[in-house]
Amino acid sequence: MTVSRETAVADFTARGRAPAAVPLGLIATPFSARLRALSIANRWNGWAGYATPAVLNSVESEYFAIRNQATLFDLSPMYKYQVSGADAVRVVNRLVTRDVTQIQPGRVGYAVWCDENGMVIDDGTVFRLGANEFRICCQESQYSWLHQAAWGFDAEIGDESEQLAALALQGPTSFSLLTAAGLGACAKLKPFDLAEIEPGILISRTGFTGDLGYELWADSAQALSLWDRLWAAGGNYGLRAIGSDALNVARIEAGFIATGVDFKSIHHVVRPTRGRTPFELGLGRLVDFDKGHFNGRRALLQSRRTGNRYTLVSLDVDGAKPATDALIYYRNKKIAGHITSAVWSPTTKRNIAFGELKAPYGVSRNDHLSVEIYVNKEGKWERLKTRVRIVERPLFKNARSRATPPRPF
């Protein structure tokens, strides 16, 4: 029997229960009111069900603000989970491939986690808030996976995604701006440190730009007051709000890979062979076989013995045309791989990219590589074949990103 919506609502009301309100379409973040007021380009993306800006003004102005001023980027759509309890350390150590006992309270660590076949599910940051309390921030929903990792342990898993707002404040003037906003106590923070600078405001010295920067975490109810406080102090420091397109340029310069772009989560692929191990993503340093059991350990031991099927590398591409989605060739004939991310780097004045190469390319054979780029010029497609070289990352590195305390700017 089919029941109409009106009948169902009336039934809920009669039982003294209000029907749940389900939002339609992309929903607003705690900072959406401020971001929409600043939006000129009106270009928005969907991120974890939220509407977030791709560009507010122009990619160029926002990118140069990252490298020369200070910028705000809304991180609120990230999934944020709390792991607490007597066995919290054991749960997180079972989940991720690195040894989290090496992350001291008040510190943040980058980590990846895998399925039983050693294929990466996601990457993210692990915040150690206390001896038995962690916060895991990531791109993909991991709530059920965390519960599986915690099965049989004395630990609680909490989803803080909606109640916790987050802002990335990045750029050379970011510390001076925080000082002007009354948050200068963050001067003591070294890279990957975190501290509750004021009641309800947690600041970590982390970011996705490779530059001096911080991430601020607060209850969603405090979001607009935090934004207004930073914005009021930012006039003398060139503060700008930015979208994801400008951040994408900065993160490729800084050598940071992105889930769903440079690799696919094994939970979101149809064919298991499309998954990638940490070794194949250049993240072997994050795998600690000495810490004991963790998800995927046996498979990763086998993978280390047999070698990589693929290798993710940083590339320097000749010319100035970004090699987005281009195929990579060996000696202009054999397909060796493909480009996953590509941009023109305004700061380094280089055409840079991430590329995935099939073994033995990128492992024992690294020369004679080229890409095939197609450029649309006024409705006419032009085909370019240009050389690429494998380079060390990061391509952008500035001493101010590690200076403690940061110098005023």
C-alpha positions as a LaTeX table, in Angstrom:
\begin{tabular}{lrrr}
\hline
Residue & $x$ (\AA) & $y$ (\AA) & $z$ (\AA) \\
\hline
Met1 & 0.00 & 0.00 & 0.00 \\
Thr2 & 1.31 & 3.43 & $-0.95$ \\
Val3 & 1.10 & 6.14 & 1.74 \\
Ser4 & 1.05 & 9.78 & 0.70 \\
Arg5 & 3.52 & 12.26 & 2.17 \\
Glu6 & 0.64 & 14.18 & 3.80 \\
Thr7 & $-0.61$ & 11.02 & 5.51 \\
Ala8 & 2.90 & 10.14 & 6.73 \\
Val9 & 3.45 & 13.66 & 8.16 \\
Ala10 & 0.03 & 13.54 & 9.88 \\
Asp11 & 0.90 & 10.15 & 11.39 \\
Phe12 & 4.24 & 11.46 & 12.72 \\
Thr13 & 2.51 & 14.52 & 14.17 \\
Ala14 & $-0.18$ & 12.39 & 15.86 \\
Arg15 & 2.57 & 10.35 & 17.54 \\
Gly16 & 4.17 & 13.56 & 18.84 \\
Arg17 & 7.19 & 13.25 & 16.57 \\
Ala18 & 8.25 & 15.82 & 14.00 \\
Pro19 & 9.35 & 14.48 & 10.58 \\
Ala20 & 13.01 & 15.05 & 9.80 \\
Ala21 & 13.77 & 17.92 & 7.44 \\
Val22 & 15.82 & 16.68 & 4.50 \\
Pro23 & 17.69 & 19.41 & 2.59 \\
Leu24 & 17.39 & 19.41 & $-1.19$ \\
Gly25 & 20.51 & 19.97 & $-3.27$ \\
Leu26 & 23.82 & 21.24 & $-1.95$ \\
Ile27 & 23.67 & 22.66 & 1.56 \\
Ala28 & 25.35 & 25.71 & 3.07 \\
Thr29 & 28.46 & 25.60 & 5.25 \\
Pro30 & 28.67 & 27.72 & 8.44 \\
Phe31 & 30.58 & 30.35 & 6.39 \\
Ser32 & 28.34 & 30.39 & 3.29 \\
Ala33 & 26.69 & 33.73 & 4.15 \\
Arg34 & 30.07 & 35.50 & 4.12 \\
Leu35 & 31.34 & 33.68 & 1.04 \\
Arg36 & 28.25 & 34.38 & $-1.07$ \\
Ala37 & 28.49 & 38.07 & $-0.21$ \\
Leu38 & 32.04 & 38.07 & $-1.64$ \\
Ser39 & 31.28 & 35.97 & $-4.72$ \\
Ile40 & 31.65 & 37.80 & $-8.02$ \\
Ala41 & 32.39 & 34.84 & $-10.30$ \\
Asn42 & 29.51 & 32.82 & $-8.78$ \\
Arg43 & 31.26 & 29.52 & $-9.51$ \\
Trp44 & 30.49 & 26.81 & $-6.98$ \\
Asn45 & 31.37 & 23.14 & $-6.52$ \\
Gly46 & 29.86 & 20.33 & $-4.53$ \\
Trp47 & 32.05 & 18.96 & $-1.74$ \\
Ala48 & 30.68 & 16.25 & 0.56 \\
Gly49 & 27.17 & 17.57 & $-0.06$ \\
Tyr50 & 28.08 & 21.21 & 0.63 \\
Ala51 & 28.26 & 24.14 & $-1.78$ \\
Thr52 & 31.79 & 25.56 & $-1.81$ \\
Pro53 & 33.35 & 28.19 & $-4.10$ \\
Ala54 & 35.58 & 27.17 & $-6.99$ \\
Val55 & 36.37 & 30.84 & $-7.64$ \\
Leu56 & 35.13 & 33.95 & $-5.85$ \\
Asn57 & 36.81 & 36.63 & $-7.95$ \\
Ser58 & 39.52 & 35.24 & $-10.26$ \\
Val59 & 41.90 & 32.31 & $-9.95$ \\
Glu60 & 44.90 & 34.56 & $-10.61$ \\
Ser61 & 44.14 & 37.12 & $-7.90$ \\
Glu62 & 43.33 & 34.40 & $-5.37$ \\
Tyr63 & 46.48 & 32.40 & $-6.15$ \\
Phe64 & 48.77 & 35.43 & $-5.80$ \\
Ala65 & 47.06 & 36.25 & $-2.51$ \\
Ile66 & 48.12 & 32.81 & $-1.22$ \\
Arg67 & 51.74 & 33.48 & $-2.11$ \\
Asn68 & 51.94 & 37.18 & $-1.17$ \\
Gln69 & 49.20 & 38.03 & 1.35 \\
Ala70 & 46.77 & 36.02 & 3.46 \\
Thr71 & 43.78 & 33.94 & 2.40 \\
Leu72 & 40.77 & 32.22 & 3.95 \\
Phe73 & 39.49 & 28.90 & 2.62 \\
Asp74 & 36.45 & 27.13 & 4.04 \\
Leu75 & 37.42 & 23.64 & 5.23 \\
Ser76 & 34.11 & 22.90 & 6.94 \\
Pro77 & 32.93 & 20.22 & 4.46 \\
Met78 & 35.78 & 17.92 & 5.52 \\
Tyr79 & 34.70 & 14.84 & 7.41 \\
Lys80 & 35.82 & 15.10 & 11.04 \\
Tyr81 & 35.74 & 12.14 & 13.42 \\
Gln82 & 36.68 & 11.82 & 17.07 \\
Val83 & 38.19 & 8.62 & 18.48 \\
Ser84 & 38.40 & 8.50 & 22.27 \\
Gly85 & 38.63 & 5.99 & 25.10 \\
Ala86 & 41.13 & 3.67 & 26.75 \\
Asp87 & 41.90 & 1.89 & 23.45 \\
Ala88 & 41.89 & 4.98 & 21.21 \\
Val89 & 45.60 & 4.61 & 20.37 \\
Arg90 & 45.13 & 0.94 & 19.43 \\
Val91 & 42.11 & 1.75 & 17.23 \\
Val92 & 43.85 & 4.52 & 15.28 \\
Asn93 & 47.02 & 2.44 & 14.97 \\
Arg94 & 44.97 & $-0.41$ & 13.55 \\
Leu95 & 43.32 & 1.95 & 11.07 \\
Val96 & 46.29 & 3.87 & 9.63 \\
Thr97 & 49.59 & 2.59 & 8.25 \\
Arg98 & 51.90 & 4.85 & 10.28 \\
Asp99 & 52.66 & 4.52 & 14.00 \\
Val100 & 50.47 & 7.07 & 15.78 \\
Thr101 & 52.31 & 6.54 & 19.07 \\
Gln102 & 54.98 & 8.76 & 17.46 \\
Ile103 & 52.41 & 11.59 & 17.23 \\
Gln104 & 52.54 & 13.26 & 20.63 \\
Pro105 & 49.54 & 15.03 & 22.23 \\
Gly106 & 49.34 & 18.52 & 20.74 \\
Arg107 & 50.65 & 17.36 & 17.37 \\
Val108 & 49.19 & 16.55 & 13.94 \\
Gly109 & 50.30 & 13.82 & 11.54 \\
Tyr110 & 49.54 & 13.02 & 7.90 \\
Ala111 & 48.33 & 9.45 & 7.38 \\
Val112 & 46.74 & 7.01 & 4.94 \\
Trp113 & 44.62 & 3.93 & 5.58 \\
Cys114 & 44.01 & 0.83 & 3.48 \\
Asp115 & 41.64 & $-2.08$ & 3.00 \\
Glu116 & 42.68 & $-5.69$ & 3.65 \\
Asn117 & 44.31 & $-5.82$ & 0.19 \\
Gly118 & 46.61 & $-2.88$ & 0.94 \\
Met119 & 44.73 & $-0.48$ & $-1.35$ \\
Val120 & 44.39 & 3.11 & $-0.13$ \\
Ile121 & 40.92 & 4.08 & 1.09 \\
Asp122 & 41.74 & 7.70 & 1.91 \\
Asp123 & 44.35 & 10.02 & 3.33 \\
Gly124 & 43.96 & 12.71 & 5.96 \\
Thr125 & 45.32 & 14.33 & 9.08 \\
Val126 & 45.37 & 12.77 & 12.54 \\
Phe127 & 45.10 & 15.30 & 15.38 \\
Arg128 & 46.20 & 13.98 & 18.75 \\
Leu129 & 44.15 & 16.07 & 21.15 \\
Gly130 & 45.16 & 14.12 & 24.25 \\
Ala131 & 46.67 & 10.83 & 25.42 \\
Asn132 & 43.49 & 8.93 & 24.48 \\
Glu133 & 41.73 & 11.36 & 22.16 \\
Phe134 & 42.16 & 11.81 & 18.41 \\
Arg135 & 40.47 & 13.71 & 15.62 \\
Ile136 & 40.70 & 12.35 & 12.07 \\
Cys137 & 40.00 & 14.77 & 9.19 \\
Cys138 & 39.56 & 13.43 & 5.67 \\
Gln139 & 37.87 & 13.90 & 2.28 \\
Glu140 & 35.65 & 10.81 & 2.20 \\
Ser141 & 33.07 & 9.49 & 4.66 \\
Gln142 & 34.78 & 6.96 & 6.96 \\
Tyr143 & 32.24 & 6.60 & 9.77 \\
Ser144 & 31.35 & 2.94 & 9.17 \\
Trp145 & 34.97 & 2.03 & 8.43 \\
Leu146 & 36.08 & 3.57 & 11.73 \\
His147 & 33.44 & 1.54 & 13.57 \\
Gln148 & 34.78 & $-1.62$ & 11.95 \\
Ala149 & 38.32 & $-0.74$ & 13.05 \\
Ala150 & 37.06 & $-0.10$ & 16.60 \\
Trp151 & 35.13 & $-3.40$ & 16.88 \\
Gly152 & 36.01 & $-5.12$ & 20.17 \\
Phe153 & 38.01 & $-2.18$ & 21.53 \\
Asp154 & 37.18 & 0.16 & 24.42 \\
Ala155 & 36.75 & 3.26 & 22.27 \\
Glu156 & 34.04 & 5.61 & 21.09 \\
Ile157 & 33.67 & 7.01 & 17.57 \\
Gly158 & 32.01 & 10.40 & 17.16 \\
Asp159 & 31.10 & 12.29 & 14.00 \\
Glu160 & 31.92 & 16.00 & 14.43 \\
Ser161 & 31.52 & 16.89 & 10.75 \\
Glu162 & 28.49 & 19.15 & 11.10 \\
Gln163 & 29.19 & 20.70 & 14.49 \\
Leu164 & 32.79 & 21.69 & 13.77 \\
Ala165 & 33.59 & 24.58 & 11.41 \\
Ala166 & 37.09 & 25.02 & 9.99 \\
Leu167 & 39.04 & 27.71 & 8.14 \\
Ala168 & 42.44 & 27.56 & 6.45 \\
Leu169 & 44.32 & 30.84 & 6.94 \\
Gln170 & 47.32 & 30.66 & 4.62 \\
Gly171 & 49.96 & 33.04 & 3.28 \\
Pro172 & 53.01 & 35.04 & 4.41 \\
Thr173 & 50.95 & 37.59 & 6.40 \\
Ser174 & 48.83 & 34.96 & 8.19 \\
Phe175 & 50.76 & 35.11 & 11.47 \\
Ser176 & 50.74 & 38.91 & 11.54 \\
Leu177 & 47.00 & 38.84 & 10.90 \\
Leu178 & 46.39 & 36.38 & 13.76 \\
Thr179 & 48.42 & 38.61 & 16.06 \\
Ala180 & 46.31 & 41.63 & 15.05 \\
Ala181 & 43.18 & 39.56 & 15.75 \\
Gly182 & 44.34 & 38.84 & 19.29 \\
Leu183 & 45.45 & 35.28 & 18.56 \\
Gly184 & 49.19 & 35.92 & 18.65 \\
Ala185 & 49.73 & 33.10 & 21.15 \\
Cys186 & 50.01 & 30.86 & 18.09 \\
Ala187 & 53.59 & 32.19 & 17.73 \\
Lys188 & 54.81 & 29.20 & 19.74 \\
Leu189 & 53.32 & 26.69 & 17.31 \\
Lys190 & 55.82 & 24.76 & 15.22 \\
Pro191 & 54.73 & 23.09 & 11.96 \\
Phe192 & 52.19 & 20.36 & 12.81 \\
Asp193 & 51.62 & 21.70 & 16.35 \\
Leu194 & 48.10 & 22.41 & 17.62 \\
Ala195 & 46.76 & 24.23 & 20.65 \\
Glu196 & 43.55 & 25.71 & 22.02 \\
Ile197 & 44.63 & 29.35 & 21.81 \\
Glu198 & 41.36 & 30.57 & 23.30 \\
Pro199 & 38.46 & 28.63 & 24.80 \\
Gly200 & 36.62 & 27.13 & 21.85 \\
Ile201 & 39.27 & 28.05 & 19.22 \\
Leu202 & 41.77 & 25.36 & 18.28 \\
Ile203 & 44.59 & 26.38 & 15.92 \\
Ser204 & 46.89 & 23.96 & 14.11 \\
Arg205 & 49.93 & 24.97 & 12.10 \\
Thr206 & 48.90 & 22.94 & 9.08 \\
Gly207 & 47.76 & 23.61 & 5.53 \\
Phe208 & 47.62 & 22.52 & 1.90 \\
Thr209 & 49.66 & 25.31 & 0.30 \\
Gly210 & 53.26 & 24.61 & 1.34 \\
Asp211 & 53.45 & 28.17 & 2.72 \\
Leu212 & 53.17 & 29.71 & 6.17 \\
Gly213 & 49.67 & 29.01 & 7.37 \\
Tyr214 & 47.24 & 27.78 & 9.99 \\
Glu215 & 43.93 & 25.98 & 10.28 \\
Leu216 & 41.34 & 27.22 & 12.77 \\
Trp217 & 38.72 & 24.92 & 14.30 \\
Ala218 & 35.65 & 26.09 & 16.20 \\
Asp219 & 32.05 & 25.15 & 16.91 \\
Ser220 & 29.74 & 25.93 & 13.98 \\
Ala221 & 27.80 & 28.35 & 16.20 \\
Gln222 & 30.99 & 30.44 & 16.50 \\
Ala223 & 31.83 & 30.32 & 12.80 \\
Leu224 & 30.59 & 33.75 & 11.69 \\
Ser225 & 32.03 & 35.57 & 14.70 \\
Leu226 & 35.41 & 33.93 & 14.02 \\
Trp227 & 35.24 & 34.91 & 10.35 \\
Asp228 & 34.31 & 38.51 & 11.22 \\
Arg229 & 37.12 & 38.74 & 13.75 \\
Leu230 & 39.71 & 37.64 & 11.18 \\
Trp231 & 38.21 & 39.78 & 8.42 \\
Ala232 & 38.26 & 42.89 & 10.61 \\
Ala233 & 41.96 & 42.36 & 11.35 \\
Gly234 & 42.88 & 41.50 & 7.75 \\
Gly235 & 42.66 & 44.92 & 6.10 \\
Asn236 & 46.36 & 45.72 & 6.51 \\
Tyr237 & 47.46 & 42.22 & 5.54 \\
Gly238 & 45.74 & 41.79 & 2.19 \\
Leu239 & 43.26 & 39.16 & 3.42 \\
Arg240 & 41.17 & 37.55 & 0.67 \\
Ala241 & 38.74 & 34.67 & 0.56 \\
Ile242 & 39.62 & 32.04 & $-2.04$ \\
Gly243 & 38.07 & 29.08 & $-3.84$ \\
Ser244 & 39.34 & 25.61 & $-4.60$ \\
Asp245 & 40.79 & 26.43 & $-8.05$ \\
Ala246 & 43.51 & 28.70 & $-6.64$ \\
Leu247 & 44.22 & 26.25 & $-3.83$ \\
Asn248 & 44.66 & 23.51 & $-6.43$ \\
Val249 & 47.55 & 25.41 & $-8.06$ \\
Ala250 & 49.26 & 25.93 & $-4.69$ \\
Arg251 & 48.90 & 22.31 & $-3.58$ \\
Ile252 & 50.45 & 20.94 & $-6.80$ \\
Glu253 & 53.39 & 23.35 & $-6.37$ \\
Ala254 & 53.73 & 22.12 & $-2.79$ \\
Gly255 & 53.65 & 18.46 & $-3.85$ \\
Phe256 & 50.38 & 17.45 & $-2.16$ \\
Ile257 & 48.25 & 14.80 & $-3.85$ \\
Ala258 & 44.44 & 14.89 & $-3.74$ \\
Thr259 & 41.99 & 12.04 & $-3.16$ \\
Gly260 & 39.67 & 11.54 & $-6.12$ \\
Val261 & 42.07 & 13.40 & $-8.42$ \\
Asp262 & 45.53 & 11.85 & $-8.23$ \\
Phe263 & 44.17 & 8.52 & $-7.00$ \\
Lys264 & 40.80 & 6.89 & $-6.44$ \\
Ser265 & 39.67 & 5.48 & $-3.12$ \\
Ile266 & 39.37 & 1.70 & $-3.33$ \\
His267 & 35.85 & 2.15 & $-1.94$ \\
His268 & 34.84 & 4.11 & $-5.06$ \\
Val269 & 36.24 & 2.01 & $-7.88$ \\
Val270 & 34.40 & $-0.69$ & $-9.81$ \\
Arg271 & 37.49 & $-2.76$ & $-10.60$ \\
Pro272 & 39.77 & $-3.66$ & $-7.66$ \\
Thr273 & 42.82 & $-3.31$ & $-9.93$ \\
Arg274 & 42.17 & 0.46 & $-10.03$ \\
Gly275 & 43.19 & 0.73 & $-6.39$ \\
Arg276 & 46.68 & 1.94 & $-5.43$ \\
Thr277 & 48.98 & 1.06 & $-2.53$ \\
Pro278 & 50.78 & 3.74 & $-0.47$ \\
Phe279 & 54.03 & 2.71 & $-2.19$ \\
Glu280 & 52.52 & 3.39 & $-5.61$ \\
Leu281 & 51.49 & 6.88 & $-4.46$ \\
Gly282 & 54.97 & 7.72 & $-3.19$ \\
Leu283 & 53.83 & 7.42 & 0.44 \\
Gly284 & 55.93 & 4.47 & 1.52 \\
Arg285 & 57.39 & 6.59 & 4.33 \\
Leu286 & 53.97 & 6.41 & 6.01 \\
Val287 & 54.00 & 2.60 & 6.27 \\
Asp288 & 55.46 & 1.23 & 9.53 \\
Phe289 & 55.65 & $-2.57$ & 9.56 \\
Asp290 & 57.32 & $-2.60$ & 12.99 \\
Lys291 & 54.34 & $-1.22$ & 14.93 \\
Gly292 & 52.28 & $-4.42$ & 14.78 \\
His293 & 49.09 & $-5.29$ & 12.93 \\
Phe294 & 47.16 & $-2.73$ & 10.89 \\
Asn295 & 44.62 & $-2.97$ & 8.07 \\
Gly296 & 46.35 & $-4.21$ & 4.91 \\
Arg297 & 49.68 & $-5.09$ & 6.56 \\
Arg298 & 50.03 & $-8.58$ & 5.05 \\
Ala299 & 49.15 & $-7.38$ & 1.56 \\
Leu300 & 51.57 & $-4.46$ & 1.81 \\
Leu301 & 54.39 & $-6.78$ & 2.89 \\
Gln302 & 53.72 & $-8.79$ & $-0.25$ \\
Ser303 & 53.52 & $-5.60$ & $-2.34$ \\
Arg304 & 56.90 & $-4.49$ & $-1.04$ \\
Arg305 & 58.40 & $-7.80$ & $-2.15$ \\
Thr306 & 56.84 & $-7.86$ & $-5.62$ \\
Gly307 & 57.31 & $-4.15$ & $-6.40$ \\
Asn308 & 55.02 & $-1.40$ & $-7.63$ \\
Arg309 & 52.65 & $-1.76$ & $-10.56$ \\
Tyr310 & 52.47 & 2.05 & $-10.87$ \\
Thr311 & 54.36 & 5.08 & $-9.63$ \\
Leu312 & 52.98 & 8.57 & $-9.01$ \\
Val313 & 55.61 & 11.19 & $-9.85$ \\
Ser314 & 56.01 & 14.96 & $-10.14$ \\
Leu315 & 56.71 & 16.15 & $-13.66$ \\
Asp316 & 58.19 & 19.22 & $-15.32$ \\
Val317 & 56.52 & 19.69 & $-18.71$ \\
Asp318 & 58.14 & 21.69 & $-21.52$ \\
Gly319 & 56.18 & 24.70 & $-22.75$ \\
Ala320 & 53.40 & 26.61 & $-21.03$ \\
Lys321 & 50.26 & 24.63 & $-21.89$ \\
Pro322 & 49.02 & 22.62 & $-18.89$ \\
Ala323 & 49.01 & 18.91 & $-19.72$ \\
Thr324 & 45.62 & 18.22 & $-18.13$ \\
Asp325 & 44.47 & 14.60 & $-18.72$ \\
Ala326 & 47.28 & 14.02 & $-21.24$ \\
Leu327 & 48.74 & 10.62 & $-22.00$ \\
Ile328 & 52.43 & 10.04 & $-21.25$ \\
Tyr329 & 54.50 & 8.30 & $-23.92$ \\
Tyr330 & 57.87 & 6.54 & $-23.96$ \\
Arg331 & 59.94 & 7.42 & $-27.04$ \\
Asn332 & 56.78 & 8.98 & $-28.55$ \\
Lys333 & 55.28 & 5.54 & $-29.22$ \\
Lys334 & 54.41 & 3.41 & $-26.19$ \\
Ile335 & 51.86 & 4.68 & $-23.67$ \\
Ala336 & 53.63 & 4.81 & $-20.31$ \\
Gly337 & 50.97 & 6.49 & $-18.18$ \\
His338 & 48.79 & 9.58 & $-17.84$ \\
Ile339 & 48.65 & 12.99 & $-16.17$ \\
Thr340 & 46.47 & 13.20 & $-13.03$ \\
Ser341 & 46.89 & 16.94 & $-12.23$ \\
Ala342 & 48.51 & 19.74 & $-14.22$ \\
Val343 & 48.93 & 23.52 & $-13.88$ \\
Trp344 & 51.16 & 26.37 & $-14.93$ \\
Ser345 & 53.04 & 27.45 & $-11.80$ \\
Pro346 & 53.21 & 31.27 & $-11.67$ \\
Thr347 & 55.74 & 31.33 & $-8.82$ \\
Thr348 & 58.23 & 28.76 & $-10.11$ \\
Lys349 & 57.54 & 29.72 & $-13.77$ \\
Arg350 & 57.23 & 26.06 & $-14.68$ \\
Asn351 & 54.63 & 23.84 & $-16.29$ \\
Ile352 & 54.13 & 21.17 & $-13.62$ \\
Ala353 & 52.04 & 18.05 & $-13.15$ \\
Phe354 & 51.49 & 14.81 & $-11.29$ \\
Gly355 & 51.63 & 11.74 & $-13.49$ \\
Glu356 & 50.97 & 8.06 & $-12.95$ \\
Leu357 & 53.42 & 5.77 & $-14.76$ \\
Lys358 & 53.10 & 2.04 & $-15.34$ \\
Ala359 & 56.10 & $-0.03$ & $-14.25$ \\
Pro360 & 58.91 & $-0.13$ & $-15.31$ \\
Tyr361 & 58.44 & 3.56 & $-16.21$ \\
Gly362 & 59.03 & 5.68 & $-13.15$ \\
Val363 & 60.85 & 2.77 & $-11.48$ \\
Ser364 & 63.85 & 1.75 & $-13.61$ \\
Arg365 & 63.11 & 3.70 & $-16.80$ \\
Asn366 & 62.73 & 7.45 & $-16.35$ \\
Asp367 & 63.95 & 9.07 & $-19.57$ \\
His368 & 62.58 & 9.69 & $-23.08$ \\
Leu369 & 59.12 & 10.60 & $-21.75$ \\
Ser370 & 56.72 & 12.98 & $-23.50$ \\
Val371 & 53.07 & 14.05 & $-23.30$ \\
Glu372 & 50.45 & 14.62 & $-25.94$ \\
Ile373 & 48.54 & 17.85 & $-25.28$ \\
Tyr374 & 45.46 & 19.03 & $-27.18$ \\
Val375 & 44.80 & 22.78 & $-27.15$ \\
Asn376 & 41.59 & 24.40 & $-28.39$ \\
Lys377 & 42.43 & 27.68 & $-30.14$ \\
Glu378 & 39.30 & 29.53 & $-31.26$ \\
Gly379 & 37.47 & 26.32 & $-32.06$ \\
Lys380 & 40.43 & 24.59 & $-33.68$ \\
Trp381 & 42.23 & 21.78 & $-31.90$ \\
Glu382 & 46.02 & 21.72 & $-32.02$ \\
Arg383 & 48.08 & 18.69 & $-31.04$ \\
Leu384 & 51.34 & 19.27 & $-29.16$ \\
Lys385 & 53.94 & 16.65 & $-28.33$ \\
Thr386 & 56.34 & 17.90 & $-25.69$ \\
Arg387 & 59.00 & 16.45 & $-23.41$ \\
Val388 & 58.51 & 15.80 & $-19.67$ \\
Arg389 & 61.03 & 15.12 & $-16.90$ \\
Ile390 & 60.52 & 13.50 & $-13.52$ \\
Val391 & 61.44 & 15.96 & $-10.75$ \\
Glu392 & 61.66 & 15.92 & $-6.98$ \\
Arg393 & 58.79 & 17.45 & $-5.01$ \\
Pro394 & 57.96 & 19.91 & $-3.67$ \\
Leu395 & 58.60 & 22.44 & $-6.41$ \\
Phe396 & 57.64 & 25.31 & $-4.10$ \\
Lys397 & 59.43 & 25.62 & $-0.78$ \\
Asn398 & 59.85 & 28.70 & 1.38 \\
Ala399 & 61.77 & 28.95 & 4.66 \\
Arg400 & 58.97 & 31.01 & 6.22 \\
Ser401 & 56.74 & 27.92 & 6.25 \\
Arg402 & 58.91 & 26.44 & 9.04 \\
Ala403 & 60.22 & 29.53 & 10.86 \\
Thr404 & 59.19 & 29.53 & 14.55 \\
Pro405 & 58.12 & 32.06 & 15.58 \\
Pro406 & 57.22 & 33.34 & 12.12 \\
Arg407 & 58.63 & 36.69 & 11.13 \\
Pro408 & 56.21 & 39.61 & 10.88 \\
Phe409 & 55.32 & 40.34 & 7.27 \\
\hline
\end{tabular}
